[in-house]
Amino acid sequence: MKVIIFGASGGIGKFAVQHALEKGYEVKAFLRNPSKLTIKHKNLTFVQGEINNYNEIKNAIFDCDAVIWCVGIPMKKYEHMESLDGHKNLLKAMNECGIERLIDWATPSVRFIKDKKSFIIVVPGFMVGILFPMAKKEIIGIADMITASNLNWTIVRFLAPKDIPFIDSVKVGFGDTKMNFNISREDIGAFMVEQLSNKTYEYSMPIIGS
């Protein structure tokens, strides 16, 4: 399988690259500045590009089997919704190239039909709406676009990613599982990669924590 990872040099993306390579996948790393990703591997290809450039995205993904999106969004300083615009390009390109599998991310601010009313569902979404209204609007807009598409999608939801040790074990739920909000960025990246071979959460939005 060949997978392309957007935001490959970011806090989560670099771990997604690492774990995808460890699982034997061919990996394309799509990033603005290739020098920021220091991983070297025979199965790793660097693609320099911008997510606001449709042709660069299409040319990068045309021979891939799946896409993992790890591009972050700003919390406060918003000039425009870059990730939302990038997703418009991505989904169009995936449809034109016949690529169906997309693994993306969000927070519990995005609601899912399986969610149970609980603290992790209600309170964070409320607080994010007050503190980071534009970020919440963008995240929800992206999720709405993905779920309305004809893609085979998984949206991994989480809160409070940290640069803490990898534990290789996450709790998964829909508001019905007690978990710690803090989770390592490596555990998030590894979980996203795991979904390439795991059908459990296809067309679903699992919440993960520690």
Secondary structure, 3 states (H helix, E strand, C coil): CEEEEECCCCCCHHHHHHHHHHCCCEEEEEECCHHHCCCCCCCEEEEECCCCCHHHHHHHHCCCCEEEECCCCCCCCCCCCHHHHHHHHHHHHHHHHCCCEEEEEECCCCCCCCCCCCHHHHHHHHHHHHHCHHHHHHHHHHHHHHHCCCCEEEEEECCCEECCCCCCCCEEECCCCCCCCCEEHHHHHHHHHHCCCCCCCCCECCEEEC
